[in-house]
Amino acid sequence: MSRDAGSSASGVTGTAPPAGGRSVVGNSWDALDGVWPELPPLVSVIVVHYRQQAELDRMLAALARQSYPADRLEVIVVDDGSPTAPTVPDGVRLIVQEDRGFRLSAARNVGVAASSGSVLCFVDADTSPEPDYVLRLTRLPALAPEAVTVGQRKHADFAGVLGDGGGRGAGAGAGAGAAVPVSEPVEVAGPAHELEQPRWLRQAYGWSADLLHADDRSYRHLIGAVTCCTRWFFDEVGGFDESFTSYGGEDWEWAHRAWLAGAVFAHVPGAVAWHDGPDWAGRGVGGDGGTDSESSPTARAAREAEEARRQAEKNGETLRLADLIAVRGSRGVGVRSRAVDVCVELVASAGTPMSTGAAFVSVDSVLASAPDVTVVVPDDVASAFTADARVLGRSTDAAEAALAEARVVVTVDGPVRVLPPVDTGGSDDARARSLAAAVGLGDDVARDLRAATDAVGIGSLGTVALLGPSDRVLVTVESRRARLRARRWGAGVAFVSHRASVDWLTPVVGEPSVAAYLGGWG
């Protein structure tokens, strides 16, 4: 179940979905609005703890007050090697793992391995759920086994460490500086001691309609401390990457793999859990509201050094993810990632041998149109591309992994030349038009190769077939999400296909003149 960096991201087992499970088209979880499971599934709540006994007490007290049937709820606390193991009430299972540094991913995986439930809720020890949290968060996964839901994580100063400026709720000033009693219900204490919520996350849930319109970068909007999925889908995706041994990033990496595996993302605003303290951005030096004018030069220098240290840590997380998540906006602009985002396979048409010259024209035109893709070619022409690491022979392990793990696979049927794309007025505008077109299946998805690879896997669009002058399919663009969900549910159930005739693809017929192609006169 565990996964280490460098292992295959394609660890999807291909097992059949649980009996009675449903699929939805694309990410359209709203098709299940108002529907509840006939029988509540057994839910395992996986709690990770490290040296937070007071926070754990509050969280377990909140779990004990859940409206979800108590006999269908299992709570497992995994301690990540605290100097003193925590105490837990009767009925809560405690697992202690050896202290070998920060091992949040390993702790979650250990908790899952010990669980019995068909639905998993991940909660951190310092995040206390309101009474309807489990009921609301588990509804969609109980119905649609590919659903991955995220609750609404709010922030409050339960510990009373932020002073009079700590809260912005009705009771923020009264009693500030004193810890909120564990016995006080979190749905009361939270609003009374509420802290500012991350604006970027609120905005993301707003423009995406609670992730109904999720895209390839929506993994950033799933917070590990308030995430839920089925055990079946967790096993399909693979466990959390245990090579993450410092704070941050492991939940986004897992969420990205889940999206590629066909996850249905949904934010459930009614599933509220309260985190004790501000989010990461609010934990920096100077978070008490002090200004540089009120500080000594020594204090200002210390604050600047601490902020630089924190930024360096965040940069380390971002660079690690950029190497593992190759979608545009997450990977480097010029520097290539280890992960493959789009893989183009050039295959010989049935009964028609492919010359090295024809293969060169085809591959070169593909890379000129989309220089950041990986290309797989037949072994008998691979020697023409040994100087370009982006081109792989079909029989190599690297080619096999690229085809299995890429977000999008483009199949080129025989040597085909890709004509230069028309200027679209900026890559960001082009991507926005492609995503919008994917929702309505407009012709814009076939404007050029980049548009097609951007569009598939978004909304209901899974595959685009591109036809040449003679109405023959020259290129097929397929998302990994569509391929895997078709394997589970059957073709055409979870995603739709689109066919478009284009004028920017032309077959390479016979033996081309490579000199004419390179020189621009043929």
N, C-alpha and C positions, 0 to 999 in steps of 0.2 A: 504493500500500500504506500509506503514512503517513496519519495522521489528525490533524487539528488541531481544537482545541475550537471548537465552533460549527458544524462540519460535521456532516452527517447521521450519526447513530448507526446508521441502518438500512442500512449499507453491505453487507448480506448479498447476495451475488451471485446466489444461487439456483442455482448450478451443481450438477450431479449429484454424489453422493458417489463416491469412488474405487471402481473395480471391485473386487469381493470384500469391500468393507467391510460391517460389520454394524451394525444398530441394536439398542438395548436399550429396554425399556419404562421411561420416566421416567429416573431416574438409577441404575437397577439394574445397575450394572457387575458386581455379584457373579454375574450370570448367566454371566459369562465366566471365573469362577474356574477355574484349572487349565488354561485354553486358551492355547496359544502360537501365534504365526504360523508357517505352514509354512516361509516363507523370511524371514530377517531383512531388514527394509527398510533402505534407505540412510538413515542418521541424520546430520543436520548439527547439530553442537554450536556454538552461537553464544556467544562469550565476549566480554564488554565489559570493557575495561581502562582505567585511568587512574592513572599514576604508582604502580604496584604490581608492579614487576618480580619481587621475591622471591616475592610471593604468586602471581603468574602462573606462575613457574617450578614452584612446588609443584603448582598446579592442572594444568598441562600434563603434569607427571610422573605425576599421578594418572590423567589421561586416557589416557596411554600404557600404563597397566597395566589397562585395562578388559577384562573378560571378553567383551565384545561383539566380534564379528569385526572385526578391524582394517580389512579391505578394504571394510567396510560402514559405516565411520565417517569423517566429514569434520569437521575442526576449523577454525573461522574465528574469528580474534581481531580485534575491532574496537577500535582505540585512540581514545579520545575526546579527542584533541588533547593528549596528554602533551608536556611540554617536550622530552623525548627519547623517540623512538619505542621501544617495547619490542623485545627480540630474542625470536625464537621458533625452535624447532627445525625442521629440514627436515620437510616434509610438512604443516606448519601454515600456513594462509594468513593473512597479516596485511593488514588494511585500516586506514589511518589517516585519520580525518576531522579537518577543521580545528577548532582550538580556538575555539569560540564559546560557552564556558560549559558548564554541566552539560547534556549532551544524551544521556542514557542511552536514552531512547525512540528517538531518531534512530539511535543506534549499533546498537540491536537491529534496527531496520528495515533498515538498510544491510546488516547481516549476513545477514538473511533473503533480501534481494534477490540477494545473491551466492551463496546456497546452492544445492545440487543435491538435497538429501535430501527424501524424502517425509515424514519425521518430524523435528521440530525440538526440540532441547533447549537451553534458555536457562540459562547458568551465568555467574556473575560471577567475575572474576579472583581474588577472595579466598575462593572457595568450592570446596573440593577434594573430588571424589567418590570414594567407596569403589569397589572393583573391579567390583561387580555393579550399580552405579548405572544406567548407560545401559541395560543389559539389562532391569532390572526396571521402570524408569520408562517405557520405550518400548513395553512389551508391550500395554497397553490401547489406546493410540492406533494401534498397528499393526493391531489387530483392529477397533476401533470408531472410525471417523475423527472423530467428534464428541467423543471423550474428551479431557479436559484433566487431566493428572496433575500432582501436586506431590509432590516427594520430602520426606524428613525432613531438614530443615536443623538440624544440631547446631552447637554453638559450642565452640571450643577456643582456648587462648592459644598458638598456634604461634609468634608473634613474641616471646613472653617479656617482654611489656611491663607485665604486671599485677602482678608481684612474687609473693611467696610465697602470697598469698591468691588468685591468679589462677585456679587449677584446683581441681576437686573430685574428680578421678579418682585412681586409685591412685598415679600419679606426680606429682601436683600439686605437692608440695613439693620433690621432688628435681629439681634443675636449673632451678627456676623462675628467671626473669630471663635465661635464655639461649634464643636462638631455636632451634626444633626444626629439624634439618637437613632440607633438601628431599628428600634421599634416603630419609628414614624413611617407611615406608608410612603413609598417613593413617589406615588402619583400626587401626593400632597407636598412632600418635602422638595421634590424636584422643581416644580414651578416657583416655589417660594425662594429658592436659592439658585435660580437658573443663571447660567453664563451665556455669553454670546455664542451662537452657533456658527460654524464655518459657512461663510457666504457663498463660496464657490460650489459647495455641495448642495446647498439649498437651490441655487440657480440651476445646477445640473438636473436635479430632480424636477424642477419646474419646466425647463424647455423640453425635456424628454418625456413629459407626462408620466412621471414616476417610472422611468425606464421603458415605457411602452415603445418608444422610438429609440431604443438602444442601438449603438453601432459598435464598431470594432475597438473603440477606445472607452467604452462604458465600463470596462473592468475597473476603472479608477473610482467608480461610484459604489463599489461593493466594499463594505468595511467588515473585516474579518470578525470583529467582536459582536456583530449583530447579523450574522449570515446563517441561512438555513438551506438545506437541500436534502434529497433522499440519500439513503445509504447506497442504493444501487448506482445513482449517478456519481456519487463521490468515488466509488470504486471504478466507474467508467473513466473518470477524469484522471484518477490517481491522487495520492495523498499530497499534503503540503510539502513543498521542497525543503528538505531538512538541511540543505546547504546554506539557507538563510540563518545566520547566527548573530544577527544584530537587529535592532528594532526597525520594523517597517519593510514593506515590499512583498512579504510572503503571501499576503492575502490577494494583492493585485496580480501576482504571478499565477496563483491558483485560479483566480477569476478569469484571467485571459485564457488559460487552458480550458476552463469550463465553457467559455463562449465558443472557442474553436470546436469543442466537442458537441455543440448544439444546444447549449443552455438557453433557457428562456429567462431573461433577467426581469425582475420586478421589484420595485421599491414599495414597501407596505408602510405608509405613514402612520397608520393606526397601531402598528406594533412598536411601541415606544420603550426605549431603555435609556437609563440615565447613567452617564459616565461621571465618575467622581473626579472633577477637575476639568480644565480646558482641553481643547484639542492640541495637537502638536504645535501649531503656530502660536498658540497662546501661552506656551510653557517657557518661553525664552526669558532671559534676564531683562528686567525692566517691565515685566508684565503687570507690576503693581501700579502702573500709571505714572511713575516718575518720569521727569523730563531731563534732558541733558543740562538745562539751565539750573536745575535743582541739585545736580550731582557735582562732585569734585572731579578734577581731571583724572584722578586715579580710578574713581568709580566708573567714569565714562570709558576709559581704556579697557577696564575689566569687562564691561558690558559689550564693547565692540569685539573683544577677543572671544567672548563666549558666543556671540552671534555668528562670528566667522567659523567657529568650531561646529556649531549646529548646522550652518549652511554646508560645510564640508561633509558632514554626515549625510545630509539630505542629498547632496550631489552624488555621494557614493551609492546611495539607494537608486537614484535616477539612472546612473550609468549602468548599474547592475541590471536594472529592468530593461534598459535600452538594448542590451546585448541579448536578452531573452525574449523580448516582445518587439517584433520587427515591423509593426504597423507604422504608417506615416504619422508623425506627431508624437511618437514614442521613441522611435529609433533615431540614430544620427541622421543629419541632413546629407552629409557626404560620406561619413564613416559607415561601413557596413556592419551589420549585426551578425552574431553567430547564428541566430535563428533565421530561417527562410520565410519570407512573407508570401511571395508569388513565385511559383515554379512553373516554367514553360517546358513542356516535353514535345520535341520534334519527333514524329513517328513517320516511318515510311508507309506510303499508301500500299494497300494490299496488292501484291504482284508487281509493284513498281520499284525498282532499285533506286536509291538516292545517291547521286554523285557528291563528291566532296565540294565541288564548286557550288552546286545548288544548295547544299547544307550551309555553306559559308554565307551566301547571300541571304538566306532565310534567317539564320542566327544573328548575323550582323545587323539586319534591319530591325529585328526584335529588340536587340540591346540598344540600338540607336533610339528606338521609341520609348523603351523602358529600361534604362541602364541599371536599375537596382534589382532586377529579377535574377533568378538562377535558372539556367537552361540545361536541360538534359537531352543528349543527342544519342543516336545509335552508335554502338561501339566502333563500327567500321569507318566512321567519319570523325571520331573523337580526336584523332591525332592532329587535325587541323586547328584545334583550339587549346593545345596544351599550355600556351602562354597566358591564357585567360582563366583565372580561378573560378569565374562565374559559370563556366561551361563544364559539365560533367558527363562522362560516359555512362550509358544506361546500366551497365552491369556493376558499377561501383556501389559500395555501401553508402557513400555520401549521396548518390542519386536516389537510392531507395529511401533514405531518411528524408530527403528534401520533398519527394513526392508524397510521402506519408504525412509529413508534419506541416506543410505549407498551408497558410490560410486559404490560398486560392491555387488551383492547378489549371493551367492553360494547355490544352492539347491542340497541337498544330498538325493537321492531317496532310502529310507530305510537305515538301518545301514550299513555303509561302512567303512572299515578300510583304512586309509591312511598310506602307508608304508613310512619309513623315507626317506627324500630326499637325493639324491646323492650330494656330495660336488661339488659346481659349481665354486669354486675358488674365492669367494668374492661376497657379495651381490650387490655391485655396478656393477660389470661385469655382474652378472646374470640379473639385471634389464635392462642394456643396450642391452643384447641379446634378452630379452623378447620384448622390444620395437621395436627393429629392426625386429624381427620375426613377430610382429603384422602387420607391413607394408607389408611383403611378405607372411603372413599366413603360415610360416614354422612350422614344428613340434615342434620347440623350445617353442612355446607358451604353449605346454602341457607337458613340461619337469617336472614340479611339480606344486603344488597348487599355490605357490607364483608367478611363472611365468605366470600362467593363469590369476590371479587377477591383475597382473601388466599390462598385455597386452590389456585386453578388454577396450574399450572406446578410444583407441589410434588408429590413422589412420582410416581404414575402418572396423576394427574388433569390433563387438559388443557383440558377444556371443560365448562361447566355450562349446561344448558338449563333455564330457569325457566318453568313452566307456570302459567297463571292459572286462574280458576274453570271455564272451559269446556275445559280441557286444551289450550288453544292456547299455543304457545311465545310468550311475551311478551318475554323477555329472554334473550340468549345471552351468556355470559361466557367469553371465550377468551383463553388465554395466548399471548403471542408465541412462546414456546418450542414450544408445540404446533403453532401455525400453520406455522412454518418447518420443523419436522421432518416434518409431514405433506406439505409441498411436496417434501421430499427422498425420503421413504420410502413415501408413500401414507397415506391416512386410516386411523386406528385402529391403526397399527403401533407408534408410539413413545409414544402417550398414549391414555388412554381418556376417554370422555365420560360424563356423568352427567345424568340428567333428574330433576327434582324439582318437585312441585306445591307452590305456596306461597300463603299467604293475605295476604301483604303487598304484592302487586302487583294492581292493578286497572286495566282499560282505561278510558281517558277516552272516553266515548261522546258523539257529537254535539258541540254547542257548550256547554261548561261555564260555570257562573257563576264568574268569577274572584273576584268580590267575596265570594261564599259560601266559596270555597276559602280566601281570605286571612283572612276573618273567623272561620273555624272552624266554620261551621254547614252546610257542604256540601262 
